[in-house]
């Protein structure tokens, strides 16, 4: 057992010199996002339809989420606590790429879509909803582990 302990420190030193300790940090982790299932707001059957009510996420993994409004109603997508627990890389909407520090709301007055690219950095369970329509079932959660 003493021999194993004596060999461990030199082994760790050699591995760090070879760069093995840097393997997990190689590259920009925000550039390889995982596409989440689209979040569709409203459909022909119900103005209050929401295609997803939960997303399971992991800290340190980049994601892209497309939010699609059917245009059945005016939808204001919000997730205030979640917005403060992520690194927001960008939002793409209408051929425009928006780079911002945080996201307050995505308001859809008509049919349309927006795509957000983000990296969760804080574990927790965070609500997302269509403002004012939570009681109609337009409420979900981001669960970040």
Buried (B, 14 or more C-beta within 10 A) or exposed (E): EEEEEEEEEEEEEEEEEEEEEEEEEEEEBBEEBEEBEEBBBBBEEEBBBBBBEEBEBEBEBBBBBBBBBBBBBBBBBBBBBBBEBBBBBBBBBEEEEEEEEEBEEBBBEEEBBBBBBBBBEEEBEBBBBBEEBBEBBBBBBBBBE
